[in-house]
C-alpha cells in the first residue's frame, strides 16, 4: 500500500508499506479521503514542535470499514462509512475518567506522535470510530474531524 511520509521537515515522499493487519479491538479501514490541516503544514515546515520524525501523516481520515470486531461498543459493521477519532487516549487516567479525553496523561495524536492515516489502509481502535451518513461525500467528510471533541456534542448527534 501507499502512504505519505515526512522523513524530516521539507522532505515528503510517497512510500510503499505492507497492508496493516488489525490487532485486538481494531478495525481495518480502506481510507477514502484525508484532510490536510495547519498542523500538517507545520510538520512539513518543521515549525510544529510536537511532531516526531519520521512520520506518516494524517489525522483527518475517513474511510470504509473492511473488518471490525463483532459486538464492538459503537455498533460499527463491515461496509460502514466512518471518521477516525485522531486522539488516542488511555481511557483510565483521571482526565479520561471524567470525560476529558483531550487531557489524557498519555494522549497520542495520529500523524503527530504515532503513525497517521494518510495511506491506502489503516487500522484503528473500533471504539474510536464514528459512523458517517452513507450519502456524505468522501471529499468533504474529513472536515468533520475537528468536531470530534467530547465538548462539541457532535459525536452524540452523528
C-alpha angles and dihedrals in degrees: 000000000000126000136176112239132186104211090184135328112312092011115100126162142171107239136186119239137169115268107261122249116219118243128207111316093007132122126215111230131194101217111229101174140000131195127222114219138180093273089057090052089049090050091051092049093043092240097113103086093191095066117097117207141261093039140162102226132217134097102162095076134159129176152136121282112241097176134003137168113268118251094019114172095250095051092238114169136187110283095027118138108233144178118218121236098227096201114088108202131176098233093213109070119095097264090049091048091059094045097261095123090155087068095050112150089228100037116163124186123209112248092014110058098005135024113294133216105255090122140092092264136012140178122226137168107278090223089060096059126095125203117241126205108270091233096053109115113245093226095062100034096084089065088073091067096092088056093063092091114119087233097064098063087220095117091058089051097054 
